[in-house]
Amino acid sequence: MRLVAFDKSGKPGLGLRQENKLIDLARLDAAWPDDLADLLRQGPQAMVKLREQAAAAPVSDWQDFAGLKLLPPTMRAGKIICLGLNYVDHAAESGFTKPEYPVLFMRAATSLVAHDEAIIRPRCSEQLDFEGEMVAFVGKTGRHIAKADALAHIAGYSVFNDASIRDYQLRTPQWTIGKNFDATGGFGPEFVSADEVPPGAKGLKIQTRLNGAVVQDANTSDMVFDIEETVAILSECITLEAGDVLVMGTPAGVGLGRKPPLWMKPGDVCEVEIERIGLLRNPIRQEG
């Protein structure tokens, strides 16, 4: 199942997409929420009910998907937890050894932008870097989750561009400020339920392209901490709640690691594509 957040005349909508058609969940039942995180908080049975309603919906309730203005898959995640240095080759190009414990930071909702929406290069820096990443959505709340049980807590996946302002990121020992400039986190285009990909979304090709040129090319199996281990480690400390978002780190090839560095600039287009999950595209625009 693929769910899409979209603009409904200035208000958020949530729809279920099947190929080139979409049905607004509000047409199925006005009680359905308009944000994915709120839907996930209703539990797995809500997804079952949603599938059944969509299957029974008349053809006239479906609309063309093409031309819709998309929104980030969720703007109401309780937590957006990001992993750094989670691919061995990226840790090496960044001057670090393979981490023994995940490098963690948080992102704010104000940093998110949708598919086809511009990532903004801020006035104060030219060091806007790309980072193609996979997202996992928590669909079941838990604490002290065993690794063997972790995937039962993951509802689905999406694509992320963890665009970073490198000079600000490296001004402090913690990376929060360089990862949270407004409109720098490309997110989408949609939520893909876990049953549509291999367990733990392993073995999927992940690629970033800048103006059509491949700049990152890896596989989700190359992560240092996979989904299961990440959920187990995080839940040792934090209650993972339905609707939370885990951004799983980037492979090698980032602009900072190149000589000379390769920064995104206004007029560029950056694409992140993950096999079976989707393609996220964002143009780059200068802050006004």
Residue, then its C-alpha position, 0 to 999 in steps of 0.5 A: m500500500r502506498l499513501v501520499a500526503f497532498d495539498k487540498s486547496g491549502k489544506p492537507g489531505l491523505g490519499l491511497r495511490q494505486e498506479n496513476k490513480l489516488i483516492d482521498l481517504a476522506r472520501l472513504d470515511a470522513a473520520w480518517p485523519d489527514d496526516l500519516a502519523d495520526l493514521l499510524r497511531q490508530g494501529p495496524q487494524a486501521m491499515v487493514k480497514l483502509r485496504e478493505q474500504a479502498a478495494a470496495a470504493p467505486v471507480s468514480d471516487w478515484q482521481d488522477f494522481a498526476g498534477l497533485k501538489l505533494l506534501p511531506p508524508t507526515m508533518r506530525a511525527g512525534k520524533i524524527i530520529c536520524l542516524g549519522l555515519n551509518y554506512v562504513d564507506h561514508a564514515a571513512e570518507s568523513g574521517f571517522t572509524k566505523p561507529e560502535y554505537p549509532v551517531l544520533f541527532m534529531r530533525a524538526a518538522t520545519s526542516l522538511v520539504a516535499h517531493d518536487e518542492a525546493i530545498i533552500r540554500p540559506r543566505c549564510s552558507e554555500q555549503l549545502d550538501f546532499e545525503g540520500e537516505m531511507v526512512a522507516f516509519v514506526g507503526k507500533t509503540g514500544r520500549h525495550i524492543a528485542k531485535a527479533d521483534a523489531l520489524a513488527h514495530i515498523a509500518g513502512y518506508s520512504v525516501f529522504n534527502d538529509a541536506s546539510i549545511r556543512d560549515y554550520q554542522l561542523r561548528t559544534p560537536q553535535w550536528t543539530i544546527g547544520k541539519n535543521f535549517d528551514a526547508t532542507g530535508g527532502f521527504g517523500p514522495e510517499f509512504v510504502s507499507a512494509d509488505e511491499v519490500p523485503p524484510g527490513a528493506k534490505g538489499l535495495k539499491i539506493q542512489t543519489r543523482l545531482n543534475g543527472a550525474v550519479v553521486q551516491d550508489a549503494n545498497t541498504s544492506d550496507m548499513v552499519f546498524d540495520i532497522e532491527e538493531t536500530v530499533a532495539i538500541l533506540s528503544e533501550c532509551i526511548t519509547l518509540e511511538a507510532g508515527d515516529v520517523l527514523v532516517m537511516g543514514t547515507p552512503a559514501g559520495v557526499g559533497l564534503g568528501r570530494k576534492p574539491p567539495l561538491w555543493m548543491k547550488p541554485g538551479d540544481v536538481c537532486e534526486v534520491e531513488i531507492e529501489r521499490i520505494g520511490l524517487l524523491r526529486n528536489p530543485i535547489r533554490q536560493e533563500g530570498 
